[in-house]
Amino acid sequence: MEFSEALRAMKSGACITRTSWIEPGKYVYWLPATTVRTPDGLIRDFVGHAVFVRPHKGDSGVAEPWLPSFDALAGDDWAVVDVKLP
């Protein structure tokens, strides 16, 4: 599927991946908007954003904020992935 379809699926709660990613287990999910208390003591809006998960052998891996590259936006190899909980 194209990225626009994958984005809609992700914002509806699905995890997405690319078939061209070589390392298995990589996926992206949407973290909805919330509020946070900043160091100045104020409550501020924290915008929703995509989170990229990269598994590592022997540990739990890394989750980091993600912005799609041009290649990701133009890609048509996006797919919904069923992420298994441990």
N, CA, C and O atoms as a CHARMM CRD file, in Angstrom:
* protein
*
  344
    1    1 MET  N      0.83900  -1.17700   0.00000 PROA 1      0.00000
    2    1 MET  CA     0.00000   0.00000   0.00000 PROA 1      0.00000
    3    1 MET  C      0.88100   1.23500   0.00000 PROA 1      0.00000
    4    1 MET  O      2.04800   1.17100   0.38700 PROA 1      0.00000
    5    2 GLU  N      0.32700   2.36300  -0.43400 PROA 2      0.00000
    6    2 GLU  CA     1.04900   3.62500  -0.43600 PROA 2      0.00000
    7    2 GLU  C      1.04600   4.23000   0.96600 PROA 2      0.00000
    8    2 GLU  O      0.24700   3.84600   1.82000 PROA 2      0.00000
    9    3 PHE  N      1.96100   5.19000   1.19000 PROA 3      0.00000
   10    3 PHE  CA     2.12400   5.74900   2.52100 PROA 3      0.00000
   11    3 PHE  C      0.85400   6.41800   3.03700 PROA 3      0.00000
   12    3 PHE  O      0.55400   6.32000   4.22700 PROA 3      0.00000
   13    4 SER  N      0.10300   7.09600   2.16900 PROA 4      0.00000
   14    4 SER  CA    -1.11600   7.77000   2.64100 PROA 4      0.00000
   15    4 SER  C     -2.09700   6.76400   3.24100 PROA 4      0.00000
   16    4 SER  O     -2.74500   7.05800   4.24500 PROA 4      0.00000
   17    5 GLU  N     -2.20800   5.59400   2.64100 PROA 5      0.00000
   18    5 GLU  CA    -3.08100   4.54600   3.19600 PROA 5      0.00000
   19    5 GLU  C     -2.50500   4.00800   4.50200 PROA 5      0.00000
   20    5 GLU  O     -3.24100   3.76600   5.45800 PROA 5      0.00000
   21    6 ALA  N     -1.18900   3.82400   4.53700 PROA 6      0.00000
   22    6 ALA  CA    -0.52400   3.31800   5.73500 PROA 6      0.00000
   23    6 ALA  C     -0.67100   4.31100   6.89000 PROA 6      0.00000
   24    6 ALA  O     -0.86100   3.90700   8.03700 PROA 6      0.00000
   25    7 LEU  N     -0.58500   5.59900   6.58800 PROA 7      0.00000
   26    7 LEU  CA    -0.74300   6.62400   7.61500 PROA 7      0.00000
   27    7 LEU  C     -2.14600   6.58300   8.21000 PROA 7      0.00000
   28    7 LEU  O     -2.31000   6.67700   9.42700 PROA 7      0.00000
   29    8 ARG  N     -3.14600   6.44400   7.36600 PROA 8      0.00000
   30    8 ARG  CA    -4.52700   6.33800   7.87300 PROA 8      0.00000
   31    8 ARG  C     -4.67700   5.11200   8.77200 PROA 8      0.00000
   32    8 ARG  O     -5.30300   5.18400   9.82900 PROA 8      0.00000
   33    9 ALA  N     -4.10200   3.99600   8.35000 PROA 9      0.00000
   34    9 ALA  CA    -4.17500   2.77100   9.15300 PROA 9      0.00000
   35    9 ALA  C     -3.46400   2.96700  10.48500 PROA 9      0.00000
   36    9 ALA  O     -3.97200   2.55800  11.52900 PROA 9      0.00000
   37   10 MET  N     -2.28900   3.59200  10.45300 PROA 10     0.00000
   38   10 MET  CA    -1.50500   3.81200  11.66700 PROA 10     0.00000
   39   10 MET  C     -2.25500   4.72500  12.62800 PROA 10     0.00000
   40   10 MET  O     -2.28300   4.46300  13.83000 PROA 10     0.00000
   41   11 LYS  N     -2.86500   5.79400  12.11500 PROA 11     0.00000
   42   11 LYS  CA    -3.58900   6.71900  12.98600 PROA 11     0.00000
   43   11 LYS  C     -4.87400   6.09400  13.52400 PROA 11     0.00000
   44   11 LYS  O     -5.46800   6.61400  14.46800 PROA 11     0.00000
   45   12 SER  N     -5.30400   4.98200  12.92900 PROA 12     0.00000
   46   12 SER  CA    -6.46600   4.23600  13.42700 PROA 12     0.00000
   47   12 SER  C     -6.06200   3.15100  14.41900 PROA 12     0.00000
   48   12 SER  O     -6.91400   2.41600  14.91900 PROA 12     0.00000
   49   13 GLY  N     -4.74600   3.04800  14.70800 PROA 13     0.00000
   50   13 GLY  CA    -4.28900   2.10400  15.71700 PROA 13     0.00000
   51   13 GLY  C     -3.44700   0.94900  15.21100 PROA 13     0.00000
   52   13 GLY  O     -2.97200   0.14200  16.01000 PROA 13     0.00000
   53   14 ALA  N     -3.24900   0.84800  13.90000 PROA 14     0.00000
   54   14 ALA  CA    -2.44800  -0.25300  13.35000 PROA 14     0.00000
   55   14 ALA  C     -0.95800   0.07700  13.41800 PROA 14     0.00000
   56   14 ALA  O     -0.57000   1.24300  13.48200 PROA 14     0.00000
   57   15 CYS  N     -0.14100  -0.95800  13.40200 PROA 15     0.00000
   58   15 CYS  CA     1.30300  -0.80800  13.24600 PROA 15     0.00000
   59   15 CYS  C      1.60700  -1.06600  11.77500 PROA 15     0.00000
   60   15 CYS  O      0.98100  -1.92100  11.14800 PROA 15     0.00000
   61   16 ILE  N      2.56900  -0.32500  11.22400 PROA 16     0.00000
   62   16 ILE  CA     2.90400  -0.48400   9.81000 PROA 16     0.00000
   63   16 ILE  C      4.38300  -0.79700   9.65100 PROA 16     0.00000
   64   16 ILE  O      5.20300  -0.48000  10.51300 PROA 16     0.00000
   65   17 THR  N      4.70300  -1.42500   8.53100 PROA 17     0.00000
   66   17 THR  CA     6.07600  -1.77900   8.21000 PROA 17     0.00000
   67   17 THR  C      6.26000  -1.68600   6.70900 PROA 17     0.00000
   68   17 THR  O      5.28900  -1.50500   5.97400 PROA 17     0.00000
   69   18 ARG  N      7.49300  -1.80800   6.24600 PROA 18     0.00000
   70   18 ARG  CA     7.77800  -1.85500   4.81200 PROA 18     0.00000
   71   18 ARG  C      8.34400  -3.20900   4.46300 PROA 18     0.00000
   72   18 ARG  O      9.16900  -3.75000   5.19800 PROA 18     0.00000
   73   19 THR  N      7.90700  -3.76000   3.34700 PROA 19     0.00000
   74   19 THR  CA     8.42600  -5.05500   2.92300 PROA 19     0.00000
   75   19 THR  C      9.88400  -4.95500   2.49000 PROA 19     0.00000
   76   19 THR  O     10.58200  -5.96700   2.44900 PROA 19     0.00000
   77   20 SER  N     10.35700  -3.74500   2.16400 PROA 20     0.00000
   78   20 SER  CA    11.74500  -3.57100   1.73400 PROA 20     0.00000
   79   20 SER  C     12.72100  -3.45100   2.90200 PROA 20     0.00000
   80   20 SER  O     13.93200  -3.48100   2.68700 PROA 20     0.00000
   81   21 TRP  N     12.22400  -3.31700   4.13000 PROA 21     0.00000
   82   21 TRP  CA    13.12300  -3.26500   5.27300 PROA 21     0.00000
   83   21 TRP  C     13.74700  -4.63700   5.47700 PROA 21     0.00000
   84   21 TRP  O     13.04500  -5.64100   5.59800 PROA 21     0.00000
   85   22 ILE  N     15.06600  -4.66400   5.51300 PROA 22     0.00000
   86   22 ILE  CA    15.79000  -5.93700   5.58400 PROA 22     0.00000
   87   22 ILE  C     15.71900  -6.54500   6.97600 PROA 22     0.00000
   88   22 ILE  O     15.48100  -7.74500   7.11500 PROA 22     0.00000
   89   23 GLU  N     15.92200  -5.73800   8.00300 PROA 23     0.00000
   90   23 GLU  CA    15.90700  -6.24700   9.37500 PROA 23     0.00000
   91   23 GLU  C     14.46900  -6.56800   9.78900 PROA 23     0.00000
   92   23 GLU  O     13.61300  -5.68400   9.74700 PROA 23     0.00000
   93   24 PRO  N     14.18500  -7.80500  10.18500 PROA 24     0.00000
   94   24 PRO  CA    12.81500  -8.13900  10.59300 PROA 24     0.00000
   95   24 PRO  C     12.44100  -7.49000  11.91700 PROA 24     0.00000
   96   24 PRO  O     13.30300  -7.22000  12.75300 PROA 24     0.00000
   97   25 GLY  N     11.15800  -7.24400  12.09900 PROA 25     0.00000
   98   25 GLY  CA    10.66600  -6.73000  13.36400 PROA 25     0.00000
   99   25 GLY  C     10.54700  -5.22300  13.45100 PROA 25     0.00000
  100   25 GLY  O     10.04400  -4.71100  14.45100 PROA 25     0.00000
  101   26 LYS  N     10.99500  -4.49100  12.43200 PROA 26     0.00000
  102   26 LYS  CA    10.85600  -3.02900  12.45100 PROA 26     0.00000
  103   26 LYS  C      9.40300  -2.66600  12.17600 PROA 26     0.00000
  104   26 LYS  O      8.74100  -3.29600  11.35000 PROA 26     0.00000
  105   27 TYR  N      8.91500  -1.65200  12.87000 PROA 27     0.00000
  106   27 TYR  CA     7.57300  -1.16300  12.58700 PROA 27     0.00000
  107   27 TYR  C      7.41500   0.25900  13.10800 PROA 27     0.00000
  108   27 TYR  O      8.24900   0.75500  13.86600 PROA 27     0.00000
  109   28 VAL  N      6.33300   0.90500  12.69000 PROA 28     0.00000
  110   28 VAL  CA     6.01900   2.26700  13.08300 PROA 28     0.00000
  111   28 VAL  C      4.60700   2.26900  13.64300 PROA 28     0.00000
  112   28 VAL  O      3.72500   1.59400  13.11300 PROA 28     0.00000
  113   29 TYR  N      4.38900   3.02900  14.71800 PROA 29     0.00000
  114   29 TYR  CA     3.03800   3.17700  15.25700 PROA 29     0.00000
  115   29 TYR  C      2.80600   4.64200  15.60100 PROA 29     0.00000
  116   29 TYR  O      3.75000   5.42900  15.67500 PROA 29     0.00000
  117   30 TRP  N      1.54700   5.00100  15.81100 PROA 30     0.00000
  118   30 TRP  CA     1.17000   6.38600  16.10500 PROA 30     0.00000
  119   30 TRP  C      0.96900   6.55600  17.60000 PROA 30     0.00000
  120   30 TRP  O      0.23000   5.79400  18.22400 PROA 30     0.00000
  121   31 LEU  N      1.62600   7.55400  18.17600 PROA 31     0.00000
  122   31 LEU  CA     1.44300   7.91100  19.57200 PROA 31     0.00000
  123   31 LEU  C      0.52000   9.12800  19.58400 PROA 31     0.00000
  124   31 LEU  O      0.92800  10.20700  19.15300 PROA 31     0.00000
  125   32 PRO  N     -0.70800   8.97900  20.06500 PROA 32     0.00000
  126   32 PRO  CA    -1.67100  10.08800  20.01000 PROA 32     0.00000
  127   32 PRO  C     -1.23800  11.28600  20.84800 PROA 32     0.00000
  128   32 PRO  O     -0.38800  11.18000  21.73200 PROA 32     0.00000
  129   33 ALA  N     -1.84600  12.42100  20.54500 PROA 33     0.00000
  130   33 ALA  CA    -1.57700  13.64700  21.29900 PROA 33     0.00000
  131   33 ALA  C     -1.94800  13.45800  22.76100 PROA 33     0.00000
  132   33 ALA  O     -2.87900  12.72400  23.09000 PROA 33     0.00000
  133   34 THR  N     -1.20800  14.12800  23.62800 PROA 34     0.00000
  134   34 THR  CA    -1.44900  14.07800  25.06200 PROA 34     0.00000
  135   34 THR  C     -1.00900  15.42100  25.65100 PROA 34     0.00000
  136   34 THR  O     -0.76400  16.37300  24.90900 PROA 34     0.00000
  137   35 THR  N     -0.91200  15.49700  26.94100 PROA 35     0.00000
  138   35 THR  CA    -0.36700  16.69500  27.58300 PROA 35     0.00000
  139   35 THR  C      0.81700  16.29000  28.44600 PROA 35     0.00000
  140   35 THR  O      0.89200  15.16500  28.94000 PROA 35     0.00000
  141   36 VAL  N      1.73400  17.22200  28.61500 PROA 36     0.00000
  142   36 VAL  CA     2.91800  16.99800  29.45400 PROA 36     0.00000
  143   36 VAL  C      3.17000  18.23200  30.31300 PROA 36     0.00000
  144   36 VAL  O      2.77900  19.34500  29.95900 PROA 36     0.00000
  145   37 ARG  N      3.81900  18.01800  31.42800 PROA 37     0.00000
  146   37 ARG  CA     4.25800  19.14600  32.26300 PROA 37     0.00000
  147   37 ARG  C      5.70200  19.43800  31.86800 PROA 37     0.00000
  148   37 ARG  O      6.56400  18.56600  31.97000 PROA 37     0.00000
  149   38 THR  N      5.96000  20.63900  31.42600 PROA 38     0.00000
  150   38 THR  CA     7.30100  21.03400  31.00100 PROA 38     0.00000
  151   38 THR  C      8.10300  21.54100  32.20300 PROA 38     0.00000
  152   38 THR  O      7.52400  21.80700  33.25600 PROA 38     0.00000
  153   39 PRO  N      9.42500  21.67700  32.06400 PROA 39     0.00000
  154   39 PRO  CA    10.25000  22.09800  33.19700 PROA 39     0.00000
  155   39 PRO  C      9.83600  23.41800  33.83400 PROA 39     0.00000
  156   39 PRO  O     10.14500  23.65700  35.00200 PROA 39     0.00000
  157   40 ASP  N      9.13500  24.29000  33.08700 PROA 40     0.00000
  158   40 ASP  CA     8.68000  25.55700  33.67500 PROA 40     0.00000
  159   40 ASP  C      7.39500  25.39500  34.46900 PROA 40     0.00000
  160   40 ASP  O      6.82000  26.37500  34.94300 PROA 40     0.00000
  161   41 GLY  N      6.93800  24.13200  34.61500 PROA 41     0.00000
  162   41 GLY  CA     5.77300  23.83800  35.43300 PROA 41     0.00000
  163   41 GLY  C      4.43700  23.94700  34.72900 PROA 41     0.00000
  164   41 GLY  O      3.40000  23.69200  35.34100 PROA 41     0.00000
  165   42 LEU  N      4.43300  24.32400  33.44800 PROA 42     0.00000
  166   42 LEU  CA     3.17800  24.46600  32.71000 PROA 42     0.00000
  167   42 LEU  C      2.75800  23.16100  32.06500 PROA 42     0.00000
  168   42 LEU  O      3.59800  22.33900  31.70000 PROA 42     0.00000
  169   43 ILE  N      1.45800  22.97700  31.92700 PROA 43     0.00000
  170   43 ILE  CA     0.91700  21.82800  31.19700 PROA 43     0.00000
  171   43 ILE  C      0.77200  22.25800  29.74600 PROA 43     0.00000
  172   43 ILE  O      0.12000  23.25800  29.44400 PROA 43     0.00000
  173   44 ARG  N      1.38700  21.49400  28.85300 PROA 44     0.00000
  174   44 ARG  CA     1.37300  21.85200  27.43100 PROA 44     0.00000
  175   44 ARG  C      0.89200  20.66600  26.60000 PROA 44     0.00000
  176   44 ARG  O      0.99600  19.50900  27.00600 PROA 44     0.00000
  177   45 ASP  N      0.36000  20.99700  25.42100 PROA 45     0.00000
  178   45 ASP  CA    -0.02700  19.95300  24.47700 PROA 45     0.00000
  179   45 ASP  C      1.22500  19.29800  23.90800 PROA 45     0.00000
  180   45 ASP  O      2.19100  19.97600  23.55700 PROA 45     0.00000
  181   46 PHE  N      1.19300  17.98200  23.82200 PROA 46     0.00000
  182   46 PHE  CA     2.26500  17.20800  23.20600 PROA 46     0.00000
  183   46 PHE  C      1.64300  16.57300  21.97700 PROA 46     0.00000
  184   46 PHE  O      0.76900  15.71500  22.09700 PROA 46     0.00000
  185   47 VAL  N      2.08300  16.98400  20.79800 PROA 47     0.00000
  186   47 VAL  CA     1.43300  16.57400  19.55900 PROA 47     0.00000
  187   47 VAL  C      1.60700  15.08100  19.28800 PROA 47     0.00000
  188   47 VAL  O      2.60300  14.47400  19.68200 PROA 47     0.00000
  189   48 GLY  N      0.63200  14.51200  18.61800 PROA 48     0.00000
  190   48 GLY  CA     0.74600  13.12700  18.18300 PROA 48     0.00000
  191   48 GLY  C      1.89100  12.99700  17.18800 PROA 48     0.00000
  192   48 GLY  O      2.19000  13.92900  16.44200 PROA 48     0.00000
  193   49 HSD  N      2.52400  11.83500  17.18700 PROA 49     0.00000
  194   49 HSD  CA     3.64400  11.62300  16.27400 PROA 49     0.00000
  195   49 HSD  C      3.88100  10.13200  16.06200 PROA 49     0.00000
  196   49 HSD  O      3.41500   9.29200  16.83200 PROA 49     0.00000
  197   50 ALA  N      4.61500   9.82900  15.00100 PROA 50     0.00000
  198   50 ALA  CA     4.95900   8.44800  14.67900 PROA 50     0.00000
  199   50 ALA  C      6.17800   8.02000  15.48900 PROA 50     0.00000
  200   50 ALA  O      7.08500   8.81300  15.74200 PROA 50     0.00000
  201   51 VAL  N      6.18200   6.75800  15.88900 PROA 51     0.00000
  202   51 VAL  CA     7.29300   6.18400  16.64200 PROA 51     0.00000
  203   51 VAL  C      7.80700   4.96800  15.86600 PROA 51     0.00000
  204   51 VAL  O      7.03800   4.08800  15.48000 PROA 51     0.00000
  205   52 PHE  N      9.11900   4.94200  15.64800 PROA 52     0.00000
  206   52 PHE  CA     9.78000   3.86500  14.91000 PROA 52     0.00000
  207   52 PHE  C     10.40900   2.90500  15.91200 PROA 52     0.00000
  208   52 PHE  O     11.14700   3.32800  16.80200 PROA 52     0.00000
  209   53 VAL  N     10.12200   1.62700  15.77300 PROA 53     0.00000
  210   53 VAL  CA    10.65600   0.60400  16.67400 PROA 53     0.00000
  211   53 VAL  C     11.65100  -0.25400  15.90000 PROA 53     0.00000
  212   53 VAL  O     11.33700  -0.81300  14.84900 PROA 53     0.00000
  213   54 ARG  N     12.86100  -0.33900  16.45300 PROA 54     0.00000
  214   54 ARG  CA    13.91900  -1.18000  15.87400 PROA 54     0.00000
  215   54 ARG  C     14.32500  -2.21800  16.91400 PROA 54     0.00000
  216   54 ARG  O     14.87900  -1.86100  17.95300 PROA 54     0.00000
  217   55 PRO  N     14.06200  -3.48300  16.65500 PROA 55     0.00000
  218   55 PRO  CA    14.48600  -4.51400  17.61000 PROA 55     0.00000
  219   55 PRO  C     16.00200  -4.73000  17.52100 PROA 55     0.00000
  220   55 PRO  O     16.61700  -4.55600  16.46900 PROA 55     0.00000
  221   56 HSD  N     16.56400  -5.10700  18.63400 PROA 56     0.00000
  222   56 HSD  CA    17.97900  -5.46700  18.68500 PROA 56     0.00000
  223   56 HSD  C     18.07200  -6.85100  19.28900 PROA 56     0.00000
  224   56 HSD  O     17.32000  -7.19500  20.20100 PROA 56     0.00000
  225   57 LYS  N     18.98900  -7.63500  18.78100 PROA 57     0.00000
  226   57 LYS  CA    19.17300  -8.97300  19.34000 PROA 57     0.00000
  227   57 LYS  C     19.65800  -8.86400  20.77600 PROA 57     0.00000
  228   57 LYS  O     20.58700  -8.11200  21.07100 PROA 57     0.00000
  229   58 GLY  N     19.03900  -9.60400  21.65000 PROA 58     0.00000
  230   58 GLY  CA    19.49500  -9.67000  23.02800 PROA 58     0.00000
  231   58 GLY  C     18.94100  -8.60200  23.94500 PROA 58     0.00000
  232   58 GLY  O     19.19300  -8.65100  25.14900 PROA 58     0.00000
  233   59 ASP  N     18.18900  -7.63000  23.42300 PROA 59     0.00000
  234   59 ASP  CA    17.57000  -6.63900  24.30500 PROA 59     0.00000
  235   59 ASP  C     16.23600  -6.20100  23.71700 PROA 59     0.00000
  236   59 ASP  O     15.78600  -6.75100  22.71100 PROA 59     0.00000
  237   60 SER  N     15.61600  -5.23300  24.33000 PROA 60     0.00000
  238   60 SER  CA    14.27000  -4.83300  23.91700 PROA 60     0.00000
  239   60 SER  C     14.25700  -3.89300  22.71900 PROA 60     0.00000
  240   60 SER  O     13.18800  -3.63800  22.16400 PROA 60     0.00000
  241   61 GLY  N     15.40700  -3.36900  22.30000 PROA 61     0.00000
  242   61 GLY  CA    15.46500  -2.51800  21.12800 PROA 61     0.00000
  243   61 GLY  C     15.29800  -1.04900  21.44000 PROA 61     0.00000
  244   61 GLY  O     15.44600  -0.61900  22.58400 PROA 61     0.00000
  245   62 VAL  N     14.98700  -0.28100  20.40500 PROA 62     0.00000
  246   62 VAL  CA    14.90400   1.16500  20.49900 PROA 62     0.00000
  247   62 VAL  C     13.57600   1.63400  19.90100 PROA 62     0.00000
  248   62 VAL  O     13.14200   1.13300  18.86400 PROA 62     0.00000
  249   63 ALA  N     12.94800   2.58600  20.55600 PROA 63     0.00000
  250   63 ALA  CA    11.77800   3.26700  20.01100 PROA 63     0.00000
  251   63 ALA  C     12.11400   4.75100  19.95900 PROA 63     0.00000
  252   63 ALA  O     12.56000   5.32200  20.95400 PROA 63     0.00000
  253   64 GLU  N     11.90300   5.37700  18.80700 PROA 64     0.00000
  254   64 GLU  CA    12.28600   6.77600  18.64400 PROA 64     0.00000
  255   64 GLU  C     11.27400   7.51400  17.78600 PROA 64     0.00000
  256   64 GLU  O     10.61600   6.90300  16.94400 PROA 64     0.00000
  257   65 PRO  N     11.13800   8.83100  17.98900 PROA 65     0.00000
  258   65 PRO  CA    10.25700   9.61200  17.11700 PROA 65     0.00000
  259   65 PRO  C     10.71100   9.43500  15.66800 PROA 65     0.00000
  260   65 PRO  O     11.90300   9.28400  15.39600 PROA 65     0.00000
  261   66 TRP  N      9.75300   9.45500  14.74500 PROA 66     0.00000
  262   66 TRP  CA    10.06900   9.16000  13.35200 PROA 66     0.00000
  263   66 TRP  C      9.40000  10.14500  12.41700 PROA 66     0.00000
  264   66 TRP  O      8.21400  10.44700  12.55600 PROA 66     0.00000
  265   67 LEU  N     10.17500  10.64600  11.46000 PROA 67     0.00000
  266   67 LEU  CA     9.66300  11.43600  10.34900 PROA 67     0.00000
  267   67 LEU  C      9.97700  10.67000   9.07400 PROA 67     0.00000
  268   67 LEU  O     11.12200  10.26500   8.87500 PROA 67     0.00000
  269   68 PRO  N      8.99800  10.46200   8.20800 PROA 68     0.00000
  270   68 PRO  CA     9.27000   9.68900   7.00100 PROA 68     0.00000
  271   68 PRO  C     10.19100  10.42800   6.04100 PROA 68     0.00000
  272   68 PRO  O     10.09600  11.64500   5.88000 PROA 68     0.00000
  273   69 SER  N     11.07100   9.68700   5.41700 PROA 69     0.00000
  274   69 SER  CA    11.95100  10.23200   4.38500 PROA 69     0.00000
  275   69 SER  C     11.15900  10.35800   3.08000 PROA 69     0.00000
  276   69 SER  O     10.02500   9.88800   2.98900 PROA 69     0.00000
  277   70 PHE  N     11.75700  10.98600   2.08400 PROA 70     0.00000
  278   70 PHE  CA    11.11000  11.07100   0.78200 PROA 70     0.00000
  279   70 PHE  C     10.86100   9.67100   0.24100 PROA 70     0.00000
  280   70 PHE  O      9.80100   9.39600  -0.32200 PROA 70     0.00000
  281   71 ASP  N     11.84000   8.78500   0.41200 PROA 71     0.00000
  282   71 ASP  CA    11.69700   7.40400  -0.04500 PROA 71     0.00000
  283   71 ASP  C     10.50600   6.72700   0.63000 PROA 71     0.00000
  284   71 ASP  O      9.75700   5.99600  -0.01800 PROA 71     0.00000
  285   72 ALA  N     10.33300   6.96700   1.91800 PROA 72     0.00000
  286   72 ALA  CA     9.20200   6.37200   2.64000 PROA 72     0.00000
  287   72 ALA  C      7.87700   6.93700   2.14000 PROA 72     0.00000
  288   72 ALA  O      6.90600   6.19600   1.98300 PROA 72     0.00000
  289   73 LEU  N      7.83200   8.23500   1.89200 PROA 73     0.00000
  290   73 LEU  CA     6.60700   8.85800   1.39700 PROA 73     0.00000
  291   73 LEU  C      6.23900   8.36100   0.00300 PROA 73     0.00000
  292   73 LEU  O      5.05800   8.22300  -0.31800 PROA 73     0.00000
  293   74 ALA  N      7.23800   8.09400  -0.81900 PROA 74     0.00000
  294   74 ALA  CA     7.00300   7.65300  -2.19200 PROA 74     0.00000
  295   74 ALA  C      6.82800   6.14600  -2.29900 PROA 74     0.00000
  296   74 ALA  O      6.38900   5.64700  -3.33600 PROA 74     0.00000
  297   75 GLY  N      7.16500   5.41600  -1.24200 PROA 75     0.00000
  298   75 GLY  CA     7.11000   3.95600  -1.29000 PROA 75     0.00000
  299   75 GLY  C      5.69200   3.41900  -1.38900 PROA 75     0.00000
  300   75 GLY  O      4.74700   4.00200  -0.85900 PROA 75     0.00000
  301   76 ASP  N      5.56800   2.29300  -2.08100 PROA 76     0.00000
  302   76 ASP  CA     4.26300   1.63500  -2.19600 PROA 76     0.00000
  303   76 ASP  C      4.31200   0.21600  -1.61700 PROA 76     0.00000
  304   76 ASP  O      3.48100  -0.63300  -1.94100 PROA 76     0.00000
  305   77 ASP  N      5.30800  -0.01700  -0.75300 PROA 77     0.00000
  306   77 ASP  CA     5.46900  -1.34000  -0.15200 PROA 77     0.00000
  307   77 ASP  C      5.13400  -1.35100   1.33800 PROA 77     0.00000
  308   77 ASP  O      5.65500  -2.17400   2.09000 PROA 77     0.00000
  309   78 TRP  N      4.26600  -0.43700   1.76000 PROA 78     0.00000
  310   78 TRP  CA     3.83000  -0.38800   3.15900 PROA 78     0.00000
  311   78 TRP  C      2.81200  -1.47200   3.40700 PROA 78     0.00000
  312   78 TRP  O      2.03200  -1.82500   2.52300 PROA 78     0.00000
  313   79 ALA  N      2.82400  -2.00600   4.62900 PROA 79     0.00000
  314   79 ALA  CA     1.86800  -3.05300   4.99500 PROA 79     0.00000
  315   79 ALA  C      1.54200  -2.92900   6.47700 PROA 79     0.00000
  316   79 ALA  O      2.36400  -2.47500   7.27400 PROA 79     0.00000
  317   80 VAL  N      0.33800  -3.33700   6.82900 PROA 80     0.00000
  318   80 VAL  CA    -0.04700  -3.41500   8.22900 PROA 80     0.00000
  319   80 VAL  C      0.60200  -4.67100   8.79500 PROA 80     0.00000
  320   80 VAL  O      0.61600  -5.71600   8.14500 PROA 80     0.00000
  321   81 VAL  N      1.14000  -4.56500  10.00900 PROA 81     0.00000
  322   81 VAL  CA     1.79800  -5.70200  10.63900 PROA 81     0.00000
  323   81 VAL  C      1.15500  -5.97300  11.99700 PROA 81     0.00000
  324   81 VAL  O      0.81500  -5.04800  12.73500 PROA 81     0.00000
  325   82 ASP  N      0.99700  -7.23400  12.30800 PROA 82     0.00000
  326   82 ASP  CA     0.44400  -7.63500  13.60400 PROA 82     0.00000
  327   82 ASP  C      1.59600  -7.76400  14.57800 PROA 82     0.00000
  328   82 ASP  O      2.39900  -8.69000  14.46800 PROA 82     0.00000
  329   83 VAL  N      1.68800  -6.85800  15.52000 PROA 83     0.00000
  330   83 VAL  CA     2.76300  -6.87200  16.50500 PROA 83     0.00000
  331   83 VAL  C      2.32500  -7.73400  17.67000 PROA 83     0.00000
  332   83 VAL  O      1.29500  -7.47800  18.29500 PROA 83     0.00000
  333   84 LYS  N      3.10900  -8.75000  17.95400 PROA 84     0.00000
  334   84 LYS  CA     2.80400  -9.68200  19.04500 PROA 84     0.00000
  335   84 LYS  C      3.32400  -9.12900  20.35900 PROA 84     0.00000
  336   84 LYS  O      4.49000  -8.74600  20.46400 PROA 84     0.00000
  337   85 LEU  N      2.46600  -9.08800  21.35100 PROA 85     0.00000
  338   85 LEU  CA     2.90000  -8.67700  22.68100 PROA 85     0.00000
  339   85 LEU  C      3.54000  -9.85400  23.38500 PROA 85     0.00000
  340   85 LEU  O      3.09000 -10.99000  23.23300 PROA 85     0.00000
  341   86 PRO  N      4.59600  -9.59300  24.15900 PROA 86     0.00000
  342   86 PRO  CA     5.28800 -10.70500  24.86400 PROA 86     0.00000
  343   86 PRO  C      4.40400 -11.32500  25.93100 PROA 86     0.00000
  344   86 PRO  O      4.82300 -12.26100  26.61200 PROA 86     0.00000
